[in-house]
Amino acid sequence: MLKKAANTTVALALIAGATLATGTQSAQAGNGWRVGAGIAGGLAAGAIIGSALAKPRYYAPPPPPAYYPVPAPVVTYRPAPWTPAWYNYCSRKYRSFNPNTGYFLAYSGQYRFCR
């Protein structure tokens, strides 16, 4: 594929260069810089056209599978307030937990109820 694109680019460059070179040669014979400018312009035009033709083609992605498994629900266990399990949970989680009120001191400086 790459070799074919390179051949196409070179062929287009030579055709465009020859076209520009013959047009400038017939205007004034003996000016070699015009011939060189024509060939350089032709090579540039051929490179631009050839690279436009040699771009990769992107195809649509394959269709998604017909079945998506449902993820398992995330369950977080928190004991009900004022139960012995709740007291154990809050006292282990928060050092500033007060079992008489059910509140703890948060980092923000406010007291919050342990849930």
C-alpha positions in Angstrom: 0.0 0.0 0.0 2.8 2.4 0.9 4.7 1.6 -2.3 1.6 2.2 -4.4 1.1 5.6 -2.7 4.7 6.6 -3.3 4.5 5.6 -7.0 1.4 7.6 -7.4 3.0 10.6 -5.7 6.1 10.5 -7.9 4.0 10.1 -11.1 1.8 13.0 -10.2 4.8 15.1 -9.4 6.5 14.3 -12.7 3.3 15.1 -14.7 2.7 18.4 -12.9 6.4 19.3 -13.2 6.5 18.6 -16.9 3.4 20.6 -17.5 4.7 23.6 -15.6 8.2 23.3 -17.2 6.9 23.2 -20.8 4.7 26.2 -20.2 7.6 28.3 -18.9 10.1 27.0 -21.5 8.0 28.1 -24.4 7.7 31.6 -23.1 11.4 32.3 -23.1 13.9 29.8 -24.2 17.2 29.7 -22.4 16.1 30.6 -18.8 17.0 27.5 -16.9 15.8 28.8 -13.6 12.2 28.8 -14.9 12.5 25.2 -15.8 13.8 24.4 -12.4 11.0 26.4 -10.8 8.5 24.5 -12.9 9.9 21.2 -11.8 10.0 22.2 -8.2 6.4 23.5 -8.3 5.4 20.3 -10.0 7.1 18.2 -7.3 5.3 20.2 -4.6 1.9 19.9 -6.3 2.5 16.2 -6.9 3.5 15.7 -3.2 0.3 17.5 -2.0 -2.0 15.6 -4.4 -0.3 12.3 -3.8 -0.5 12.6 0.0 -4.1 13.5 -0.2 -4.8 10.4 -2.2 -2.7 8.2 0.0 -4.5 9.0 3.3 -5.6 6.0 5.3 -9.2 5.1 5.2 -11.0 4.6 8.5 -13.8 2.1 8.8 -16.7 1.9 11.2 -16.0 0.0 14.4 -17.6 -3.4 14.8 -21.0 -3.5 16.3 -21.2 -3.9 20.1 -22.0 -7.3 21.6 -25.7 -8.1 22.0 -25.4 -8.9 25.7 -24.0 -6.7 28.4 -23.8 -8.3 31.9 -25.4 -6.3 34.6 -22.8 -5.4 37.3 -23.5 -6.5 40.8 -24.9 -3.7 43.0 -22.6 -2.1 45.5 -23.8 -2.6 49.0 -22.4 -0.7 51.9 -23.2 -1.9 55.4 -24.0 0.6 58.0 -25.7 -0.5 61.2 -28.9 1.2 62.4 -28.4 4.1 64.8 -28.4 3.4 68.6 -27.8 -0.3 68.3 -24.7 -2.0 69.8 -23.3 -2.6 66.3 -23.7 1.1 65.6 -21.8 2.0 68.7 -18.9 -0.3 67.8 -18.8 0.9 64.2 -18.7 4.6 65.1 -16.3 4.3 68.0 -13.9 2.3 65.7 -14.2 4.7 62.8 -14.1 8.1 64.6 -11.8 8.8 67.5 -13.9 11.8 68.6 -17.1 9.8 68.6 -19.3 10.6 71.7 -21.6 7.6 72.4 -23.9 9.8 74.6 -24.8 12.1 71.7 -24.0 10.0 68.7 -21.9 12.9 67.2 -18.2 13.1 66.2 -15.9 16.0 65.5 -15.2 16.3 61.7 -12.1 17.8 60.2 -14.1 20.9 59.3 -14.6 21.6 63.0 -18.3 20.8 63.0 -20.0 18.0 64.9 -21.7 15.5 62.7 -24.0 12.6 63.5 -22.5 9.2 62.8 -24.5 7.3 60.2 
